[in-house]
Amino acid sequence: MKKRTAYSYGEASYAQRLVIEIDVTSKTQISAYEALKVPEIWRYESKNLEISLLQGEQYVKYLISPTFPTFSITELIPRFVEMARTIGMSSALSAFRQSVREQIQDS
């Protein structure tokens, strides 16, 4: 069984600026994103979030997202995805929203 969830961030009239891929069984080939020239990709797999930025014609791994530079995305996303698996999606989303609010206030 193939299960894939992908989200895009960006205006519809422009190329997507950010793709988020949560992939359980297979991944989109990186060359597909290179062809579309998507500047930033987040890929979640095996309890790990990887951020890749397009540099010229290739993707390079980064620890910080330039889209959300004040958020520790590589820590937040895995923590709340795992939380959703243990306590449920609704409770995890509430906790995630609260965490984001706190980080915004602290910034």
C-alpha beads as a LAMMPS data file, in Angstrom:
LAMMPS data file: protein, C-alpha beads

107 atoms
106 bonds

1 atom types
1 bond types

-500.0 500.0 xlo xhi
-500.0 500.0 ylo yhi
-500.0 500.0 zlo zhi

Masses

1 110.0

Atoms # bond

1 1 1 0.000 0.000 0.000
2 1 1 1.392 3.358 -1.044
3 1 1 0.758 6.321 1.224
4 1 1 2.082 9.753 0.389
5 1 1 1.216 13.190 1.648
6 1 1 2.709 16.300 0.087
7 1 1 2.017 19.935 0.858
8 1 1 3.091 23.011 -1.046
9 1 1 3.607 26.539 0.171
10 1 1 3.557 29.396 -2.313
11 1 1 1.262 31.410 -4.523
12 1 1 -0.538 29.462 -7.241
13 1 1 0.498 31.883 -9.997
14 1 1 4.201 31.352 -9.225
15 1 1 6.422 28.312 -8.906
16 1 1 6.077 26.646 -5.529
17 1 1 8.621 27.918 -3.004
18 1 1 8.358 25.049 -0.528
19 1 1 7.332 21.401 -0.827
20 1 1 6.745 19.262 2.269
21 1 1 6.762 15.538 1.659
22 1 1 5.780 13.028 4.314
23 1 1 6.356 9.697 2.692
24 1 1 5.712 6.330 4.236
25 1 1 6.510 3.931 1.400
26 1 1 8.158 5.824 -1.444
27 1 1 9.621 9.215 -2.274
28 1 1 9.263 11.515 -5.239
29 1 1 12.533 11.512 -7.156
30 1 1 14.585 14.592 -6.331
31 1 1 15.060 15.158 -10.064
32 1 1 11.326 15.933 -10.333
33 1 1 11.732 18.805 -7.885
34 1 1 14.939 19.936 -9.633
35 1 1 13.064 20.095 -12.950
36 1 1 10.373 22.244 -11.312
37 1 1 13.075 24.364 -9.639
38 1 1 11.383 24.197 -6.231
39 1 1 13.689 26.279 -3.996
40 1 1 13.055 24.385 -0.737
41 1 1 12.024 20.826 0.109
42 1 1 11.220 19.286 3.484
43 1 1 11.156 15.481 3.508
44 1 1 10.050 13.532 6.569
45 1 1 11.021 9.883 6.795
46 1 1 11.984 7.504 9.602
47 1 1 11.420 10.091 12.362
48 1 1 13.736 12.550 10.633
49 1 1 13.082 15.801 8.767
50 1 1 15.520 16.761 6.041
51 1 1 15.612 20.301 4.631
52 1 1 17.098 20.706 1.148
53 1 1 17.659 23.940 -0.737
54 1 1 18.195 24.273 -4.462
55 1 1 21.689 25.626 -5.104
56 1 1 22.175 26.090 -8.834
57 1 1 20.968 22.814 -10.335
58 1 1 21.283 20.586 -7.223
59 1 1 19.808 20.304 -3.741
60 1 1 21.996 20.824 -0.696
61 1 1 20.981 19.728 2.819
62 1 1 20.512 22.464 5.430
63 1 1 19.700 22.467 9.147
64 1 1 17.634 25.673 9.039
65 1 1 14.810 26.656 6.719
66 1 1 15.213 30.118 5.184
67 1 1 11.410 30.224 4.918
68 1 1 11.073 29.936 8.723
69 1 1 14.543 30.818 10.033
70 1 1 13.485 31.401 13.652
71 1 1 11.843 27.965 14.010
72 1 1 13.811 24.804 14.718
73 1 1 11.836 22.916 12.055
74 1 1 14.069 19.827 12.115
75 1 1 13.197 19.378 15.795
76 1 1 9.571 20.551 15.808
77 1 1 8.136 18.511 12.951
78 1 1 9.477 15.089 14.012
79 1 1 8.431 15.697 17.616
80 1 1 4.850 16.564 16.706
81 1 1 4.496 13.852 14.042
82 1 1 5.461 11.271 16.659
83 1 1 3.167 12.946 19.175
84 1 1 0.281 12.585 16.705
85 1 1 0.989 8.859 16.503
86 1 1 0.870 8.437 20.272
87 1 1 -1.784 10.880 21.526
88 1 1 -3.737 11.539 18.331
89 1 1 -3.779 14.148 15.599
90 1 1 -6.112 16.629 17.293
91 1 1 -4.109 16.820 20.523
92 1 1 -0.817 16.996 18.639
93 1 1 -2.086 19.837 16.420
94 1 1 -3.217 21.772 19.487
95 1 1 0.193 21.302 21.097
96 1 1 1.925 22.274 17.830
97 1 1 -0.113 25.483 17.537
98 1 1 0.711 26.371 21.143
99 1 1 4.409 25.743 20.538
100 1 1 4.378 27.978 17.430
101 1 1 2.577 30.751 19.347
102 1 1 5.205 30.579 22.098
103 1 1 8.072 30.722 19.613
104 1 1 6.506 33.724 17.855
105 1 1 6.106 35.535 21.183
106 1 1 9.716 34.773 22.132
107 1 1 11.047 36.062 18.779

Bonds

1 1 1 2
2 1 2 3
3 1 3 4
4 1 4 5
5 1 5 6
6 1 6 7
7 1 7 8
8 1 8 9
9 1 9 10
10 1 10 11
11 1 11 12
12 1 12 13
13 1 13 14
14 1 14 15
15 1 15 16
16 1 16 17
17 1 17 18
18 1 18 19
19 1 19 20
20 1 20 21
21 1 21 22
22 1 22 23
23 1 23 24
24 1 24 25
25 1 25 26
26 1 26 27
27 1 27 28
28 1 28 29
29 1 29 30
30 1 30 31
31 1 31 32
32 1 32 33
33 1 33 34
34 1 34 35
35 1 35 36
36 1 36 37
37 1 37 38
38 1 38 39
39 1 39 40
40 1 40 41
41 1 41 42
42 1 42 43
43 1 43 44
44 1 44 45
45 1 45 46
46 1 46 47
47 1 47 48
48 1 48 49
49 1 49 50
50 1 50 51
51 1 51 52
52 1 52 53
53 1 53 54
54 1 54 55
55 1 55 56
56 1 56 57
57 1 57 58
58 1 58 59
59 1 59 60
60 1 60 61
61 1 61 62
62 1 62 63
63 1 63 64
64 1 64 65
65 1 65 66
66 1 66 67
67 1 67 68
68 1 68 69
69 1 69 70
70 1 70 71
71 1 71 72
72 1 72 73
73 1 73 74
74 1 74 75
75 1 75 76
76 1 76 77
77 1 77 78
78 1 78 79
79 1 79 80
80 1 80 81
81 1 81 82
82 1 82 83
83 1 83 84
84 1 84 85
85 1 85 86
86 1 86 87
87 1 87 88
88 1 88 89
89 1 89 90
90 1 90 91
91 1 91 92
92 1 92 93
93 1 93 94
94 1 94 95
95 1 95 96
96 1 96 97
97 1 97 98
98 1 98 99
99 1 99 100
100 1 100 101
101 1 101 102
102 1 102 103
103 1 103 104
104 1 104 105
105 1 105 106
106 1 106 107
